[in-house]
């Protein structure tokens, strides 16, 4: 292995459930294990995106219930991870990133944290941005990528960029929660606000120091969960009792919003978090009427506009409708206007209320 300062270690977070893509994405089979917007599963696509000169083999963090699936998915697509770290339960991104920083080869190793379930067709552009961000990370900054908005989206958090440090790196002035439509319009018009993509680059030691100062309990619990972990080949199963003592919160709340050395690299990337069926429609190739079909099942559109069919089983036909998403799997079917795609989460909550956790 080259000296740690010459390499970037990808850290792929694969612990999400993707409930807004029910019935395809469930706790048993979340969206990162499905091919959405690509020919291969999103987890494998993410790992292959950063297989290049200047990047080390990835560390993958995921839920213990998906351990075998992570191993098989990566192996099937020619990815050899440095290690796979399995969390006993989902605790959000802050504990996962604390564990990743502690598991680094040395404090100077540069880590690039990437969600496993994002679609980024421009791999070359992403790698170039990560390399640029790594320069700032070596100067003790914790860097996040800010995506240039393509419209006033209300479903994303935003980052307000401040003064420039040089080479396209800016101080973070503020992290902003998902805005209403009026504020989203203002953010996009100002040119100072960027979508928060949840991609971070930092020196492992810098992140450890931030946790030690701001969330020492989570850092101590993460360290103990690693020390007491069970290891088989390159699969590390964290200790459940210790990991449960971490604070279940996002890295944005726990660290990024509370530090003075946060930096942002604004970029224009072709990107989607595929966070809803409407987002998948946006990212999919369409026919002349704006219709997109996906999955392994057949789709027929007759006198239909701007709609999506995604089936992994039955053949689905739409006639005389507009702006619908129809998703069909062996587990369930949903028909929903694309404009209300975020409400899929309410369907999941209703199944849970009825005691049908087997469906979600």
Secondary structure, DSSP 8 states (H G I E B T S, - for coil): ---GGG-EEEEEEE----GGGTTTS-SSS-GGGS-SSSSS-HHHHHHHHT-STTEEEEEEEEEGGGHHHHHHHHHHTT---SEEEEESS--HHHHHHHHHHHTSSSTT-EEEEEETT-B-S-HHHHHHHHHHHHHHHTTT-EEEEEEE-SS--SSS-EEEEEEEEETTEEEEEEEE----HHHHHHHHHHS-EEEEEEEEEEEHHHHHHHHHHH-HHHHHHHHHHHHT-EEETTEEE--HHHHTTS----HHHHTGGG-S-EEEEEE----B---SHHHHHHHS---TTS-EEEESS-EEEES-BS-EEEESSS-EEEES-BSEEEEEETTEEEEEEGGGGGGHHHHHHHHHHTT-GGG-
